[in-house]
């Protein structure tokens, strides 16, 4: 399997891109309602942008009850990107995803679940179940890591940084390579151009059907904000 640098991308295919300048970029996609569970919300904002006039802002203003086996109470405030609804359907992997993110959110050790923030969520599933996901998470220890690898619920990496912390209160460049093809799938994450997480995806179907960015976080978090700007999802032929 080819292991080139994150800048060596061959023969790009379809592209979805947004700089969060207008809600029409997400027309026909599901958008989480405002004031979700009365504890978080989101909108296009000119308060803090990387480029253009606007960025996507999401923020938390209260904790949710702890999640249970039957009830997911995670904070949610984002537009989904339902690629399977676009012309041509779900994107075929491998794909490169790049985006800018700015975080101001204190994450702490917590019981029964340590606090976390998802910077990106991907699924191979074209239904509302999102039954197979791959996440790019920020831990309370301030490290970015892949989650649900190599299978759902797993945290087993080929490589994972334990030295390069994620800087809050500034714009950070994030890049993700994701390949969900059966038997050869894997994902890599770069933070400001430096590899921070790398893992196998052992049960993929070759597709990237949906994604979301914005706010997806542990229910116990009581405050904080996240901004996104300059997002691109691109089909490629190799890493």
C-alpha positions in Angstrom: 0.0 0.0 0.0 1.4 3.4 -0.9 2.5 5.6 2.0 3.3 9.0 0.4 3.2 12.4 2.1 -0.1 14.1 2.9 0.5 16.6 0.0 0.9 13.9 -2.7 -2.6 13.6 -4.0 -3.2 12.0 -7.5 -6.0 12.5 -10.0 -8.7 14.1 -7.9 -12.4 13.2 -8.5 -15.6 14.7 -7.1 -15.3 17.5 -4.6 -17.6 19.0 -1.9 -16.4 22.3 -0.5 -17.8 25.1 1.7 -16.4 28.1 3.4 -19.6 28.4 5.4 -20.7 31.6 3.7 -24.3 30.5 3.1 -26.7 27.9 4.4 -27.6 27.0 0.8 -24.3 24.9 0.8 -26.3 22.4 2.9 -29.6 22.5 1.1 -31.3 19.2 1.3 -29.1 18.0 4.1 -30.1 17.4 7.7 -29.2 20.3 10.0 -29.4 19.9 13.8 -32.1 22.2 15.2 -31.1 25.3 17.2 -31.0 25.1 21.0 -30.5 21.3 20.9 -31.6 19.8 24.3 -31.6 23.4 25.5 -27.8 23.3 26.0 -26.2 24.1 22.7 -26.7 25.9 19.4 -25.0 26.9 16.1 -25.1 29.4 13.3 -23.0 31.1 10.6 -21.1 33.9 12.3 -18.7 36.7 11.5 -17.2 36.7 15.0 -14.2 34.6 14.2 -13.3 33.6 10.6 -10.3 32.1 8.8 -11.3 33.3 5.4 -14.3 35.1 3.8 -17.0 36.8 5.7 -18.4 33.9 7.8 -17.5 30.7 9.6 -19.6 28.1 11.3 -19.9 28.7 15.1 -21.3 26.2 17.6 -21.4 26.6 21.3 -22.4 24.9 24.6 -24.2 26.7 27.4 -25.1 23.9 29.8 -24.5 20.2 30.5 -26.7 17.3 29.4 -27.6 14.3 31.4 -25.2 11.4 31.1 -25.8 9.1 28.2 -27.2 5.6 28.8 -27.2 2.4 26.7 -30.6 3.5 25.4 -30.2 7.3 25.2 -27.4 9.3 23.5 -27.3 12.7 25.2 -24.1 14.0 23.4 -24.1 17.7 22.5 -24.9 18.2 18.8 -24.8 21.4 16.8 -23.9 21.1 13.1 -25.1 20.7 9.5 -24.6 17.2 8.1 -23.0 16.7 4.7 -25.0 13.9 3.2 -22.9 13.0 0.2 -25.2 10.1 -0.8 -27.8 12.8 -1.7 -25.4 14.5 -4.1 -25.2 13.9 -7.8 -23.3 10.6 -8.2 -24.2 9.4 -4.7 -21.8 8.6 -1.9 -18.2 9.5 -2.5 -15.9 6.6 -3.3 -12.9 6.4 -1.1 -10.0 7.1 -0.7 -10.9 10.7 0.1 -8.9 13.7 1.5 -10.7 16.0 3.9 -9.2 19.3 4.9 -10.7 22.0 7.2 -9.8 24.7 9.6 -11.0 24.5 13.2 -10.8 26.9 16.2 -11.6 25.5 19.7 -12.2 27.2 23.0 -13.5 24.4 25.3 -12.1 23.0 28.5 -12.1 19.2 28.5 -11.6 17.2 31.8 -11.4 13.7 33.2 -14.9 12.7 34.1 -16.8 9.7 35.3 -18.4 7.6 33.9 -17.1 9.1 30.6 -14.1 11.3 30.1 -14.9 14.5 28.2 -14.2 14.6 24.5 -14.9 16.8 21.5 -15.3 15.4 17.9 -13.6 17.5 15.3 -15.0 15.3 12.5 -17.4 12.4 12.1 -17.6 10.2 9.0 -19.9 7.3 8.1 -20.0 4.6 5.4 -23.8 4.3 6.1 -26.3 6.0 3.9 -29.2 5.8 6.4 -30.1 7.8 9.4 -28.6 5.1 11.7 -25.0 6.1 11.0 -24.3 2.6 12.1 -20.5 2.6 11.2 -18.6 5.7 12.1 -15.0 6.9 12.1 -14.3 9.9 14.3 -11.5 12.4 14.7 -11.7 13.2 18.4 -9.9 15.6 20.8 -9.4 14.0 24.2 -9.4 15.7 27.6 -5.6 15.1 27.5 -5.5 17.4 24.5 -4.5 14.9 21.8 -6.3 14.4 18.5 -7.0 10.7 17.8 -9.0 8.5 15.5 -12.0 6.8 17.2 -13.9 3.6 16.2 -10.8 2.0 14.6 -10.3 -0.6 13.4 -14.0 -1.5 14.2 -16.9 0.4 15.8 -16.0 1.0 19.5 -12.3 0.3 18.9 -9.2 2.4 19.8 -6.3 0.5 18.3 -3.8 2.6 16.3 -0.8 1.9 14.1 0.5 5.3 15.3 -0.8 7.8 17.9 0.9 10.9 19.1 1.3 11.4 22.9 3.5 14.5 22.6 1.9 16.9 20.1 -1.0 18.6 21.9 -3.9 20.4 20.2 -3.6 24.2 20.5 -6.8 25.9 21.6 -7.7 29.5 20.9 -6.2 29.6 17.4 -7.0 28.4 13.9 -5.7 24.9 13.3 -5.3 23.1 9.9 -6.7 19.6 10.0 -6.3 17.0 7.2 -7.7 13.5 7.1 -7.1 10.7 4.6 -9.8 8.0 4.8 -10.0 4.8 2.8 -12.8 2.5 3.6 -12.2 -0.1 0.9 -12.6 -3.7 2.2 -9.4 -5.4 3.4 -7.1 -2.4 2.7 -8.8 0.5 4.5 -7.1 2.9 6.8 -7.2 6.5 8.0 -4.6 9.2 8.8 -4.9 12.5 10.5 -2.6 15.5 10.3 -2.6 18.5 12.7 -0.9 21.6 11.1 0.8 19.3 8.7 2.1 16.8 11.3 0.8 13.2 11.5 -1.0 12.6 14.8 -3.1 9.5 14.3 -3.0 6.5 11.9 -5.2 3.3 12.1 -6.6 0.5 10.1 -10.3 0.4 9.1 -11.1 -3.3 8.8 -14.7 -3.4 7.9 -15.3 -0.7 5.3 -17.5 -0.7 2.2 -15.5 1.6 0.0 -17.8 4.6 0.6 -17.9 7.9 2.4 -21.7 8.5 2.7 -22.0 11.3 5.2 -20.0 13.5 7.5 -20.4 16.3 10.0 -18.0 18.7 11.7 -19.1 21.6 14.0 -20.1 20.5 17.6 -20.4 16.9 18.7 -19.2 16.4 22.3 -19.5 14.6 25.6 -22.8 15.5 27.4 -21.0 16.6 30.7 -19.3 19.6 29.1 -21.0 22.7 30.3 -19.5 25.5 28.1 -17.3 26.2 25.2 -17.3 27.0 21.5 -15.9 25.7 18.2 -15.6 27.3 14.8 -15.1 25.7 11.4 -14.0 27.2 8.1 -12.7 26.2 4.6 -13.9 22.6 4.5 -13.1 20.4 1.5 -13.9 16.7 0.9 -12.2 15.3 -2.3 -12.1 11.9 -3.9 -8.6 10.8 -4.8 -7.0 7.7 -6.2 -4.2 7.2 -3.6 -2.5 8.8 -0.6 
